[in-house]
């Protein structure tokens, strides 16, 4: 679906757009046309009212997180704080910050999101959160916790990095408002990507910086450089301007819901059904499968992989084992984007056989 959409957008751009625009040098923040299209998209879909002058386009969210890490590392050199991250969390993200010299404090989550007691105790004055759909737990930060986070940031003069990586794929109800949309004091760095909706192979993401950080970004050696080709940026701008992107996302969301439903129905129909629970199945393109089993998590994952199914133990994402649920159930992250509904029975049977 995404491949045909993207190939058509590229062909149309090459045929219909002026050569001077397609082959011009890319401004360091990204081409103005795409940044304007992203600004309109954010305003309409996320309630974030921002101009293109604060948007930076980059070759993937990881590169942008690395840019943020370098700015934070400079603050540490000047006596600034470490960054706090949700635990369990994405190990590659922790590594992105750590390898650039930023001290990382892992803070356990509670039912509403990142634990505020642990956040305050960490001493960190910057925090990286995924409030709309946390990876790997799938948890959605409550509205009350969002305002508590923003109040903490405003009172202490700190920063929040909002990682909004797959907000478009909430499968029940409307998308949760972003932190950036209710940030009245300019404390939120907003990061999002087109990797989930189009393809990770395209490597197109963007971030919105508060006014006070634009100067720091431009001044940091090596950050102010264009990393996405002009042709790709123009093609994406056309998709956003025409509405084709939103129609594609709507179709993909419907397809994902069908796959999710087929997979859950198939799992419940196996002998595993009475021994399993499903957590956060409505919030995005993965859920957590909790299983009563005597088989070690690593062995379950290894058996499933031999049968062609990837199950990722939740414990593999925890910096501190104490951040994991203590009910004795084995938990696995089940990502189903890219799965065909026709394979749901086969996948469910493999999982049941592995436990």
C-alpha positions as CSV (number, residue, x, y, z in Angstrom):
1,X,0.0,0.0,0.0
2,X,2.7,2.5,1.1
3,X,5.0,1.5,-1.7
4,X,2.5,2.2,-4.5
5,X,1.5,5.5,-2.9
6,X,5.1,6.6,-2.6
7,X,6.1,5.6,-6.1
8,X,3.1,7.5,-7.5
9,X,4.0,10.6,-5.5
10,X,7.6,10.5,-6.8
11,X,6.5,10.0,-10.4
12,X,4.0,12.9,-10.1
13,X,6.6,15.2,-8.5
14,X,9.2,14.4,-11.2
15,X,6.7,15.1,-14.0
16,X,4.7,18.0,-12.6
17,X,7.1,20.0,-10.4
18,X,9.6,22.6,-11.7
19,X,13.1,21.2,-12.2
20,X,14.5,24.2,-10.3
21,X,12.6,23.2,-7.2
22,X,13.4,19.5,-7.4
23,X,17.1,19.9,-7.8
24,X,17.7,23.0,-5.7
25,X,19.9,23.0,-2.6
26,X,18.0,21.9,0.5
27,X,17.8,24.5,3.4
28,X,19.3,23.1,6.6
29,X,15.8,22.9,8.3
30,X,14.2,21.2,5.3
31,X,12.5,22.6,2.3
32,X,10.0,25.4,3.1
33,X,7.2,23.7,1.2
34,X,7.4,20.5,3.3
35,X,7.7,22.4,6.5
36,X,4.6,24.5,5.6
37,X,2.7,21.3,4.8
38,X,3.8,19.7,8.1
39,X,2.7,22.8,10.0
40,X,-0.7,22.6,8.4
41,X,-0.9,18.8,9.2
42,X,0.0,19.4,12.8
43,X,-2.5,22.2,13.2
44,X,-5.3,20.1,11.7
45,X,-4.5,16.7,13.2
46,X,-2.7,17.4,16.5
47,X,-3.8,20.9,17.5
48,X,-0.2,22.1,17.4
49,X,-0.1,25.7,16.2
50,X,3.4,26.2,14.9
51,X,5.0,28.0,12.0
52,X,7.5,26.4,9.6
53,X,10.4,28.4,11.1
54,X,10.4,26.1,14.1
55,X,10.2,22.8,12.2
56,X,13.3,20.8,11.4
57,X,13.2,17.9,8.9
58,X,15.7,15.0,9.3
59,X,16.5,11.6,8.0
60,X,14.7,9.6,10.7
61,X,13.7,10.1,14.3
62,X,17.0,8.6,15.5
63,X,19.0,11.3,13.8
64,X,16.8,14.0,15.4
65,X,17.1,12.4,18.8
66,X,20.8,12.4,18.3
67,X,20.6,16.2,17.6
68,X,18.6,16.7,20.8
69,X,21.2,14.6,22.7
70,X,24.1,16.8,21.5
71,X,22.2,19.9,22.6
72,X,21.6,18.4,26.0
73,X,25.2,17.2,26.3
74,X,26.3,20.8,25.8
75,X,24.0,21.8,28.7
76,X,25.6,19.1,30.8
77,X,29.0,20.6,30.1
78,X,27.6,23.8,31.4
79,X,26.3,22.2,34.6
80,X,23.0,21.1,33.2
81,X,21.0,18.0,34.2
82,X,20.7,14.4,32.8
83,X,17.7,13.2,30.9
84,X,15.0,11.0,32.4
85,X,13.4,8.2,30.4
86,X,10.5,5.9,30.9
87,X,11.3,2.4,32.1
88,X,10.6,-0.1,30.5
89,X,11.8,1.9,27.4
90,X,13.5,1.6,24.1
91,X,17.1,0.6,24.6
92,X,18.4,2.1,21.4
93,X,17.0,5.5,22.5
94,X,18.8,5.2,25.8
95,X,21.9,4.4,23.9
96,X,21.4,7.4,21.6
97,X,21.6,9.8,24.5
98,X,24.2,7.9,26.5
99,X,26.7,7.6,23.6
100,X,26.6,11.4,23.2
101,X,27.5,12.0,26.8
102,X,24.1,12.6,28.3
103,X,23.5,10.8,31.6
104,X,20.3,8.8,31.5
105,X,18.0,8.3,34.5
106,X,15.5,5.5,34.0
107,X,12.2,6.2,35.8
108,X,9.5,3.5,36.4
109,X,6.1,4.0,35.0
110,X,2.8,3.8,36.8
111,X,-0.8,3.4,35.5
112,X,-0.9,7.0,34.3
113,X,2.5,7.3,32.6
114,X,6.0,8.1,33.8
115,X,6.0,8.2,37.6
116,X,6.3,11.8,38.9
117,X,7.8,10.8,42.2
118,X,10.6,8.9,40.5
119,X,11.0,11.8,38.0
120,X,11.5,14.4,40.7
121,X,13.8,12.1,42.7
122,X,16.0,11.5,39.6
123,X,17.2,15.1,39.6
124,X,16.8,15.2,35.9
125,X,15.5,18.5,34.4
126,X,14.8,17.0,31.0
127,X,12.5,14.1,30.3
128,X,11.8,12.0,27.1
129,X,8.3,10.6,27.1
130,X,6.0,8.8,24.6
131,X,2.6,10.0,26.0
132,X,0.3,8.9,23.1
133,X,1.6,5.3,22.9
134,X,4.6,4.3,25.0
135,X,6.9,1.7,23.7
136,X,7.1,-1.0,24.7
137,X,4.2,-1.0,27.3
138,X,1.7,0.6,24.9
139,X,0.5,2.8,27.8
140,X,-1.2,6.1,27.2
141,X,-0.3,8.9,29.5
142,X,-3.5,10.2,31.3
143,X,-4.7,13.8,30.8
144,X,-4.0,14.6,34.4
145,X,-0.4,13.3,34.2
146,X,0.2,15.4,31.0
147,X,-0.8,18.6,32.9
148,X,1.3,17.5,35.8
149,X,4.3,17.0,33.6
150,X,3.8,20.4,32.0
151,X,3.4,22.0,35.3
152,X,6.6,20.4,36.5
153,X,8.5,21.6,33.4
154,X,7.2,25.2,33.7
155,X,7.9,25.5,37.4
156,X,11.4,24.1,37.2
157,X,12.4,25.6,33.8
158,X,13.0,22.2,32.3
159,X,12.4,20.5,28.9
160,X,10.1,17.7,27.8
161,X,10.9,15.7,24.6
162,X,7.6,14.4,23.3
163,X,8.1,11.3,21.1
164,X,4.9,11.1,19.1
165,X,6.1,8.3,16.8
166,X,2.8,6.5,15.9
167,X,-0.1,8.7,17.2
168,X,-2.0,8.2,13.9
169,X,-2.7,4.5,14.7
170,X,-4.8,4.7,17.8
171,X,-7.5,2.1,17.0
172,X,-10.3,3.1,19.3
173,X,-11.6,6.7,19.8
174,X,-9.9,9.8,18.7
175,X,-6.1,10.4,19.0
176,X,-5.1,11.7,22.4
177,X,-4.1,15.4,22.3
178,X,-0.3,15.9,22.2
179,X,1.6,17.6,25.0
180,X,2.8,20.2,22.5
181,X,-0.8,21.2,21.8
182,X,-1.4,22.1,25.5
183,X,2.1,23.5,26.2
184,X,1.7,27.2,27.0
185,X,5.2,27.9,28.2
186,X,7.4,26.5,25.4
187,X,8.8,23.6,27.3
188,X,8.1,20.8,24.7
189,X,10.4,19.5,22.0
190,X,8.0,17.6,19.7
191,X,9.3,14.7,17.5
192,X,7.4,12.6,15.1
193,X,8.1,10.5,12.0
194,X,6.5,9.1,8.8
195,X,8.2,5.8,9.3
196,X,5.1,4.0,10.7
197,X,2.7,5.5,8.2
198,X,4.8,5.2,5.1
199,X,8.0,3.2,5.6
200,X,11.1,3.2,7.8
201,X,13.1,2.9,4.6
202,X,12.2,6.5,3.7
203,X,13.9,7.9,6.8
204,X,11.8,11.1,7.0
205,X,11.0,12.6,10.4
206,X,10.7,16.1,11.9
207,X,10.9,17.9,15.2
208,X,9.4,21.2,16.5
209,X,11.8,23.1,18.7
210,X,10.7,25.8,21.2
211,X,11.8,29.3,20.2
212,X,14.5,29.3,22.9
213,X,16.3,26.3,21.4
214,X,16.4,27.3,17.7
215,X,19.6,29.3,18.3
216,X,21.2,26.4,20.2
217,X,20.4,24.0,17.3
218,X,21.9,26.3,14.7
219,X,25.0,26.9,16.8
220,X,25.8,23.2,17.4
221,X,28.5,22.1,15.0
222,X,27.3,19.3,12.7
223,X,23.6,19.8,13.4
224,X,22.6,22.4,10.9
225,X,22.9,20.3,7.7
226,X,20.2,19.0,5.3
227,X,19.8,15.2,5.5
228,X,16.7,14.4,3.3
229,X,16.8,14.9,-0.5
230,X,14.7,17.7,-2.0
231,X,12.8,15.3,-4.3
232,X,11.7,13.2,-1.4
233,X,10.6,16.3,0.6
234,X,8.6,17.7,-2.4
235,X,6.9,14.3,-2.9
236,X,5.9,14.1,0.8
237,X,4.7,17.7,0.7
238,X,2.4,16.9,-2.3
239,X,0.9,13.9,-0.3
240,X,0.2,16.2,2.6
241,X,-1.2,19.0,0.5
242,X,-3.5,16.8,-1.6
243,X,-5.0,14.9,1.3
244,X,-3.6,11.6,-0.2
245,X,-1.6,11.1,3.0
246,X,-4.6,11.3,5.3
247,X,-6.6,9.0,3.1
248,X,-3.7,6.5,3.1
249,X,-3.4,6.7,6.9
250,X,-7.2,6.1,7.3
251,X,-7.0,3.0,5.1
252,X,-3.9,1.7,6.9
253,X,-5.6,2.2,10.3
254,X,-8.6,0.2,9.2
255,X,-6.4,-2.5,7.9
256,X,-4.4,-2.6,11.1
257,X,-7.6,-2.9,13.2
258,X,-8.7,-5.8,11.1
259,X,-5.3,-7.5,11.5
260,X,-5.4,-6.8,15.3
261,X,-8.9,-8.2,15.7
262,X,-8.1,-11.3,13.6
263,X,-5.0,-12.0,15.6
264,X,-6.7,-11.6,19.0
265,X,-9.7,-13.8,17.9
266,X,-7.2,-16.5,16.7
267,X,-5.2,-16.3,20.0
268,X,-8.3,-16.6,22.1
269,X,-9.4,-19.7,20.1
270,X,-6.1,-21.6,20.9
271,X,-5.5,-23.5,24.1
272,X,-3.5,-20.5,25.2
273,X,-6.7,-18.4,25.4
274,X,-7.7,-19.0,29.0
275,X,-4.1,-18.4,30.2
276,X,-3.5,-15.1,28.4
277,X,-4.3,-11.4,28.8
278,X,-3.9,-8.5,26.4
279,X,-2.7,-5.1,27.4
280,X,-3.1,-1.8,25.5
281,X,-4.5,-3.4,22.4
282,X,-6.2,-0.1,21.2
283,X,-3.4,2.4,21.4
284,X,-1.3,1.6,18.4
285,X,0.5,-1.0,16.2
286,X,1.6,-3.3,19.0
287,X,0.1,-4.7,22.2
288,X,1.5,-6.6,25.2
289,X,0.6,-10.3,25.5
290,X,0.7,-11.5,29.2
291,X,0.8,-15.3,29.5
292,X,0.6,-17.7,32.5
293,X,3.4,-20.1,31.6
294,X,6.2,-22.0,33.3
295,X,8.4,-21.7,30.2
296,X,11.0,-18.9,30.6
297,X,10.4,-15.8,28.5
298,X,13.6,-16.2,26.5
299,X,12.7,-19.8,25.6
300,X,9.2,-18.8,24.5
301,X,10.7,-16.1,22.3
302,X,13.2,-18.6,20.9
303,X,10.6,-21.2,20.1
304,X,8.3,-18.6,18.4
305,X,11.2,-17.3,16.3
306,X,11.9,-20.8,15.1
307,X,8.3,-20.9,14.0
308,X,8.6,-17.6,12.2
309,X,7.0,-15.3,14.8
310,X,8.8,-12.6,16.6
311,X,7.8,-12.2,20.3
312,X,9.9,-9.7,22.2
313,X,10.1,-10.3,26.0
314,X,9.0,-7.1,27.9
315,X,11.9,-7.7,30.3
316,X,14.4,-7.0,27.5
317,X,13.3,-3.4,27.5
318,X,13.7,-2.8,31.3
319,X,16.8,-0.9,32.6
320,X,15.7,-2.0,36.1
321,X,13.8,-5.3,36.6
322,X,11.9,-3.6,39.4
323,X,10.0,-1.5,36.8
324,X,8.3,-4.7,35.4
325,X,4.9,-6.0,36.7
326,X,5.3,-8.3,39.6
327,X,2.4,-10.7,39.0
328,X,4.6,-13.5,37.7
329,X,3.2,-13.5,34.2
330,X,5.5,-13.6,31.1
331,X,5.0,-10.6,29.0
332,X,5.8,-10.1,25.3
333,X,5.6,-7.2,22.9
334,X,3.6,-8.2,19.9
335,X,4.0,-5.9,16.9
336,X,1.6,-6.7,14.1
337,X,2.2,-3.9,11.6
338,X,3.0,-5.6,8.3
339,X,1.1,-8.8,9.3
340,X,-1.6,-10.0,6.9
341,X,-4.9,-10.9,8.6
342,X,-4.9,-14.2,6.6
343,X,-1.9,-15.3,8.6
344,X,-3.5,-14.6,12.0
345,X,-4.4,-18.2,12.6
346,X,-0.9,-19.4,11.7
347,X,0.7,-16.8,14.0
348,X,-1.6,-17.6,16.9
349,X,-1.0,-21.3,16.6
350,X,2.8,-20.7,16.7
351,X,2.6,-18.5,19.8
352,X,0.4,-21.1,21.6
353,X,2.8,-23.9,20.6
354,X,5.7,-21.9,22.0
355,X,4.2,-21.5,25.5
